[in-house]
Amino acid sequence: MTSLDHIGLATDDADALSDLLERLVGGRPFASETVDEQNVTVRFLPAGAPGAPPPALELLEPTEAGAGAVGTFLEKRGPGVHHLALRVASVEAAMQHASEQGVRLLSDEPRPGAGGKRVAFLHPKDTGGVLVELCEHTDPLPQAERVPFAHDGAEGTLAAYEFSRADNPPLLLLHGAAGCTRLGTLPLAHRLAPHFRVVALDFPGHGTSDRFDGATFSLDLFAESARATLDHFGIERASVFGFSMGGNAALRFAERHPNRATRLAVHGASIAWTEALAERMAVRLDPAAVEGQNGPGAGALDAAHRDWRALFARAERFVRTLPARTEAMRQTTDRVDAPTLVSAADRDDLFALEDGALPLHRRLPDARLAVVPGRRHALAQTDLGALLPPLVGHLRAAGS
């Protein structure tokens, strides 16, 4: 047992508790997911100084009242501290060590936890009345495939990840601006892998893809990198999911290669960029603001990208061009024939519904709309439990 990893807080209103902790501690949530096996939605917030390592705060909200161990805890004790989590190198070794010390385990085998962790719990009657979790961090990201790519005179390789080799319908995942698979589409990829042959791409200059310094960021660049990825995996036709800017790239891909896009799903995207919106996005891409955050911020970006500061500078320049390209994006939308699911959080803190999902939905020739509860733009903070049913239903519809 090496260190304190996180403190679990049981709550019946994660949004309210998250807002309170943001005001008190200063850090924003950096990950959120639903762990189906435990009937709980978790949200992680930093608890240390800016850029500090763990511990973190883990907010635990049952998927429905009374569901799972957390639901039972809330019914019996109400909101409060649920458990302490110790980070271990090997959960099996830590379980054996605990047993040798006379501490009972609540399960004989490790269980899947949030963020790809493997976890086990010690009996609180043997640990001073405190529920203790043993958690082993694993890397849930598959080995990257290197995809040769050239555009605008720049050459290099892209990083792409395949999450399922089953004979399922192919699905390409595209992350948002200044994002990557690890920090964006990874939880969604794992949730979709049972249903699809999931391939996720790091755009040029993003994640562990090469920088492609000679290429200017553009929707054409991103759309063609998607095409190159499908070519590399021998996929002729695929459904495409795109988040935020990745959604615009998915639309551009479908316009440029209409015979290769079977169905589209676009989450948190906009075709109504204004100067004010571009400025709000540019603020999020200021390295000084990121480094001043309370939380993993810069450290997580260092681990996920080759050079996130250079990436943010290029992404900011790209974003500032979008108001002038709004009409072109609208024309692209008019020419997309693929059936498209447009989805968004109802209180997205970057794109309000009337600026993002609604005009996009109205403009697409063949579209349906799904609005999920949430107040964050980031895909990592989206309630995947609410998004998955309409998303999977749309992508698996007849004829896809």
N, C-alpha and C positions, 0 to 999 in steps of 0.2 A: 504494500500500500504506500504510494509515493506522495500523494498530495490531495488536498481538497479540490475537487473538480467543480462542483456546483451545489447550490442549496435549492431544494425543491419546495415551491410554495403552492399549496392547493388553493384554488379559487373558483368561484362560480361566475366570475366576470373578469376574464383575462384582459379585456380592453381597458376597463377602469383601473385595474391594478397596474397594468403596463404604463398607462398615462401617469399615475401617481409616482411610480418608481422612476420614470423618465425625469419628472420634475425634481425628485429628491436626489437621485444619483447622477443624472445628466446623460445617461447612455440610452441609445435607441435599440429596440429589438434587432438582433442580427440573424435570427433563424426561427422558423416556425414550421411545424409539421404535425400530422395526426399519426399516432401509433395505434393502428387498428387493433392489434392483439391486446392492448391495454385499455382500449376505449377512452383514449385521452388525447387531447390536443396540447402540444407543448410549445412554449415560446421562450427563447433565451434572451436575456439582457445581460450586459456586462455589469460587473460589480466592483471592478478595480479601477485604478487610475488610468488615464488615457494611454492606450497602447499596452496595457498590462496584460499578462497571461491570466488564465483562470485563477480564482473561481468566478463562476457566473451565477446568475439567478435564473432558475427554471420555473416558469409559470405553468401550472398543470390545471387544465379545465376539462372535466369529463365531456365526452361527445354528446351525452344527454344526461339529464338529472338522474343520479343514483347509479350511473353506469360504471362498471369497473371498480378497481380498488380505490381510485381517487374519488369517485362518486360516493362510495361507502364511507370513506374518510370524512367527506364534507357533511354527510347526513349525521354522522356520529359526533364529530368534533367541530364542524364549521371550518371556515377558511383559516389558514395558518401554515406554519412550517410543516411540511410533509416528510421530508427526508434530507439527509446529508449524503452526498455522493463522493466517494473516494476514487481517484483515478489510479488504475493499476495497469501493470504491463501485461499481465495474463490473468483473465478473470478466473480460469480454472485453477491456477496456482493459488490465487487469493482465496478462492472458495475452500481449497484443501487446507490452507493455512488457518482459516477461520475455524474449520471443523476440528483441527488439531488443538485449537485453543478452547474448545468446548462451546463454541458459538454455533447455534443452529442456523441452518439456511432455510429460506422460504421456498426454494425449488432445488431440484437435483441437477438441473442443467441451466446454463446461461440462456437468457432470453434476448430477443432483439429490442434495442432501445432507440431513442431518437438520434438522428444524425449518424446512423450506421453503427452506433455503439453496441457492444455486447454487455449485458448487465446481469447482475444477481443481487438479491437482497438478503440481509442478515435479519434474524428474528429480533424485533425490538425488545423483547423480554430479556434478551441476553446482551443488549447493548445500551443499558441504562434508560430504556424507554424510548430511544431514538431509532427510527427506521434508517438503516445504513445501506446504501447502494454501492456495490462494487461495479465500476464501469471501465471497460477496456475500449479505447478508441481504435477504430479500424478505418482504413481508407476506403470509402465506398466507391471511389472513382476507378473504373477499369483502366487498364493500360492503354495509353493513347496510340491510335494509329496515325501515322504521318501521311498526309494527303498532299501530293504535289499540286502546286497551284501557281498560276501566273496571271497578272492583270496589270494593265497600264505600264508595262515594262518592268514591273517588280515581280520577282520570283522567290519561291520559298516553299515551305510546307505548312499545312494546317494541322491542328490537333483535332481528332475526332474520336468519339468513344461509342462503342457498341455495347448495349446493355442486355441484349437477348439475341441468341442465335436460333431461336425457335422458328418454325415455319408460320410466322404471324405476319399480318399486313405491315409493311414498312412505314415508319414514322420518323421524320426528322425534326429535331428540337433546335430552335434558334433563340439564343439569349438576347438580353437587352444591351443598350449602349454602355460601354465600359464594364460590362459584365463578363461572365464566362460560364462554362458548364459547372465548375466546382461551386461557384458562389451564386449560381442562378437556377439552372434547370435540373440540377442533380437530384433533389428530392422527387421532383415530378417524373424524372426518367425512371427511377426505381419503382414508383407507383404504377407507371404505365407498362413496364417491362412484361408483366404477365399477359398483357393483351396484344402487344405489338412488338415488332422487331425495331427497337428504339436505337436510333443513332443521334448523338448530340455533337454539335460542332462548336469549336472556339473560332470566332471570326478572326480575320487577319488583324494582327496587333493586339489581340485579346488572349487572355489565358496563357496557354503554353504554345499557341501558334506563333510562327515567326512574325517579325514586326512588319515586314513589307513596307519599309520606310518610303520607297518611291511611289507608293500608291496613296492617293487621297481617299479618305473615308467617304463612301457614298453608298446609296442603296444598290447601285449596280455592282459595286465591289462585293457587298455582302450577299446579294442574290447569286452572283456567279460562284462565290465560294460554296454556297449551298449546292449548286449544280455540280461542282467538282467533287464534293463529298459523296453525293449520290453515285456519280460515275465511279469513284474509287471503290465503293462497296458493291458495284454491279447492280444497282437498283435503278430500274428504268422509270418507274412511277411510284410516288409515295405521297402520303399525307404529310402536311407540314404544320407544326405548331410554332408560333412566334410570339415572344413576349416583348411588349413595348416596341423599341426600334426593331427588334427581331420580327415583330408582327408586320411592320412596314416592309422589311426585307422579304418576308414570306409572300406578301402581296406582289412585290416587284418580281420575285421569282415566278409566281404564277402567271404574271403578264408576259414575261420574257419566254417562259417555257410552258405554255398552257397544256401541252400534252403530257407533262410530267407531274403535275400536281393533281392528285385525285380529290383530296378534300383539304381545307385549310381551317385552322383554329388560331385566332388572333386575340391575345389577352393584353389589356392595358395599353393599347396603341391609340394614336391620334393622327388624323389627317387635317387637323385644324390648328396648325402651329402659328402662334402670334409672337411678336417680339417679347411680350411679357412672359409667355410660357417658356421661350428659349432662355430667357434670363434666369427663371427659376431653376431650369435644368442646369444651366451653367454654374449656378451657385453650388449645386450638388457635386460638380466636377472640380471644385477648387481643392487642390491637395492640402492647402493649409487648413481648410475646414475639416477635412477628413482626419488629419493628424491631430487636431485639437479635440476630437471626439473622445468621450469616455467609452472605452470598449476596445474590441479587437481591431477595428478599423484598419489602420495602416499595416499592422502585422498580418492580418488575414489577406490583404491585397498583395503584400510582398510574397506570400506563399502561393497565391493563385495566379499571378501574372508575371511575365518576364520583366516588365518595367511599367508599373501601373501609373507612375507620374507622367511618363511620356504618353501613355495611352489616354489618360484623362485630358491632357493638353490637346491631343488630336480629336478626341471625342467632343471637347468643348467647341473647337473650331467647326466641326461637323454640325453640331446642334445649332450653332448660330446661323448656319445657312438654311435651316429648315423653313423659316417663315417665307423665304423667297421661293421655296420649292413646294409650297402647299398646293398650288393649283396642279402641278405635275403629279403629286401624290393622289389628288382627287381623280385625275384622269386615269391613273393606274388602276384605282379602285373600280372605276366604271368599266374597265376592260377585263376584270377578273370574273371568269365564268364558274370557277370551282365552288361548290357548296362550302360556305364559310360560317363557322361559329364565331361570333364576336362576344367576348366576355370581359368583365371588369369588376372591380370592387366598388360597392355602392358609395363609399366615401374615400375613394382614391385621393391621396394627398398631393398628387401631381396633375392628373387629368380628371377633372370633374366629368360626370357622365355626359353632360350636355356638350362638353368640349372633346370628348374622346369616343366612347363606345357608341353613343346614340347617332351622331352624324355618320360614323363609319357604317353602322348597321343599316341606316336608311339608304346609303349610297350604293352599297353592294347589290348586284343583281340577284344573288341567291344567298340570303343570309338569315340566320336566326340569332337571337340575343339571349345571353345568360348573365345575370347580375348576381354576384355572390357577396355576402356580408364581409366588410373589411374596411379599414381606414388607411391602409398602406398601399403604396404603389408597388413596392418590391415584391417580386415573385416569391422570394424566400420567406416573406411574411404573409403570404396568401393562404387562406384556409383551403388546402387541397381537398379536404373531405367534402367541401361544398362544391368545388370546381370539378372534381373528377366525374360525377355522374353525368352532367350534361356533356362534358368533353368526350368521355369514352363513348357515350351514346351517339354523339355526332360522328365521331371518327369511325365507328364500327357500323354505321348505317348502311343499308343495302346499296350495293353498287360501288362501295369505296374500295 
